[in-house]
Amino acid sequence: MARPSRSLDRLAGLPVSDEVDDIVARWQTERPDLDVAPLQVLSRISRLARHLDRARRAAFAAHGLETWEFDVLSALRRQGPPYQLSPGALLHATLVTSGTMTNRIDRLAEAGLVRRHRDQQDKRGVLVQLTDRGRGTVDAAMSDLLRRERELLSGLDEDRQEDLAGLLRVLLAPFDAGRGADAAQPGGDTGPQGSDTGPPGGDTGPPGGDTGLPGGEAGQANGGPRRPTSGIG
């Protein structure tokens, strides 16, 4: 039976076992013909994603924002002065349809967080720009978000966080490359909606769990973790 590496447990200084270990052990007992090693990694990623989703939603809500609002504001904020992008560039940054983006810009403009103005380089074009209020709001939300994320990572020192980031980068890079190829195809901006700060799902709700957890954690954005009743973690 595969168990977590004792050397890793000693390095991390954390308890040896978690619920994924129990799930993996049960699958190994019931289906010894299967190699369930991927669950050791991906079920933990899925569980962490749900905890992260709740932390992010709480951080954004504390500043009157929904996830999709933060996505758009942060895309503008990262550009630096004058904090503006074309609607098309925002589509690419947030992976939504043009109709969805138009609606989101309208709502943010009504809230005084962004404004539209003519592109001086292309009189037919329009740019979306952060207002001072929008910049202050996204900056405060980002600071709160990072504080909460540091708490989630508090069990790992900086070296181990860097190691983990490197390993996750290796896993994620092929998907990002594929996303770029999809975006180049007709209709490419209609792909999965996602957050530039977290897992796919964007404003459509928390990740749906580890591929089939009846009564699992999906949708528990405002409550504590619900123990899964079955599934793979």
N, C-alpha and C positions, 0 to 999 in steps of 0.2 A: 504494500500500500504506500503510495507516494505521500510524503509528508513535507511540510516546509523545511527548508534547509536550516539546520541548527546553527550554522555559522551566521546565516542572515539574521536569525532570531537574536543571537548574541550581539551582533553588530547594532541592530535596531534597538535592543534593550526593551523589547515589547513581549507580551505574552505569546506563547507558541501557536495557539489555535484560534481560529475564528469560525464563523458559521459556514463559510465556503468549504473549509476542511471537512465538516460533517457532511455536507451535501456531496462532495466528491467521494468520500468514503462510502456513503450509501449507494451511489451509482456504481462504484467499483464492486461492491458486494452483489448488487442486483444484476449488473452487466459486466462481468469480468472479461468479456470478449472485446470490450470497447476501450480505446485509449482516451481517457477523460482528462488528460493533462491540460488541454486548452482551457478547461474550466478554472484551473488554478489561477490563470492570468485574467481571462476575459470576464469571468463572473465577478471578480474583484473590481475590475474597471467599471462594469455595469453598476455595481453597488455604490462605488465612489461617485459615479456620475449622478446618481439620484441624490446623494447627500450634497454634492456640489450644486446641483440645480436648486435645491431648497435654499442653500446659503445665498446663492446669487439672487434668487427672487426676493428673499428677505432684504438684501442690501438695496436692491432697486426700489422695492416698495417703500422703504424708509425715506426715500427721496421723491416719492410720488411718481415713480416710473414703472412701466411694465418692461419686460425683457426686450420686446421689439423696439421700444422707444430708446432704450439704452443702446441697442445695436446701431441705430441710425445716428444718434448723437455721438457715439464713440467713433464711428467711422469718420465723421466730420472733424472731431476733435484731434484725431491722430494725424490729420493732414497738416497741422500747423497753420499759422496765420496765412490767409484770412479765414481759415476753417470753412472751406466750401468745396462742394463737388457737384458735378452734373447729376441729374436723376439716373442716367445710365450708369455712371460710376457707382452710385449707391446701390443699384441693382446688383452689380457685380460683387460688391462688398458684402451684401446681406442675403443674396440668393433668394430673391422673391420675384414674383411677376411684376410687370410694369403697372398693372392695375392696382395691385396691392401696395406698391411703393407710392403711387400717386395718392392713395387714401392715407397712407401713413404720413406723408409730407403735409397733407392738408391738416391732419389732426395735430401734428407738432407745431405747425404754423399758427393754428387757432390757440394753442396753449402758450404761444409766445416764445417757443424754444428754438425755432428756426424761422428764416424768412427766405422768400424767393426774390431773385432779381435777374435782370437781363445779363447775359454773358457779353462783356464788352468786346471780346475777341470774335464772337459769333452772335450777331444781333438777333438771329432766329432762335438761339439757344437760351436756356434758363439755368441758373445755378442755385443751389440750396446752401444757405449759409447759417452757421450757428449764431444765435443772438447772444448777448452778454448773459442773459438769464440761462440760456441753454448751456453755455460753457460752464457757468457756475454749478449748474445742476449735475452735469455729467462728471465734472471734476470731483464733486462731493461724493457722488455715487461710486466712482472709481476708487476713491480712498477707502470708503466703507467696505467695498468688495474685497480689496486687497487685505484689509485687516481680517476679514472673515476667512479668506483663503489661507492666510498665514496660520490661523488657528487650525484649519483642517490639516495642514502639513506639519504641525508642531511636533509630531512624533519622529520626524526625520531632520537630521542636521543638514547644513547647506550642501555638504559634499554628497550626501545620499540623495538629496533633492536633485542635484545636478546629474547624478548617475541615472536616476529614474527618468528625468526629462529626456536624457539622451536615448534611453531604451524606447520610450514611448514615441519619440521622434522617428525612430527607425520603423515602427509599426504604422505610424500615421502618414508618413511622407508619400507612399504609393497612392493612398486615397486622395490626398491633396492634388497629386499630379493628375489623377483621373478626373477630379472635379474640374481642373483647368481645361482638360480636353472636352469634357461635357459642355462647359460654358461656351466653348467655341462653336458648338453645333447649333443649328436652328432650334430655338426653344430651350436653349441651355439655361436660361434664367428661371425656368419653371421647376428646377430640381428641388430637393428637400430644403425646406426652410431651416435655417440654422442661426445660431448666435455666434458672433465673432468672439464671444467670451466663453463659450462652452459647447456642450454636446449638441448634436443635431436635435432639433425640436423647436428652437426659437420660441415664439410666442404661442406655439400650438400645444404647449403643455409639457410636463416633465417626461423624460424618456419612459417608454412603456414597460420597462423591466427586462429581465434576462430571458427573452423569447418565450414567454409563457409562464407567468407566475400568477395563478388565480389568487386574488386577494393580496397581491404583493404590494410594493411600495408606490407603484405608479399612481400619480395624482395626489399623493400625500404631501402637497407643498406646504401646508400650514400645520402639519402635525408631526409627531415623532415617527421614526422608522417603524413600519409594520413588519413583523416577522413573516417571511414568506411561508406559505403553506405547502408548496411543492415546487417543482421546476429545477432549474440548474443554478440558482443563486440569486 
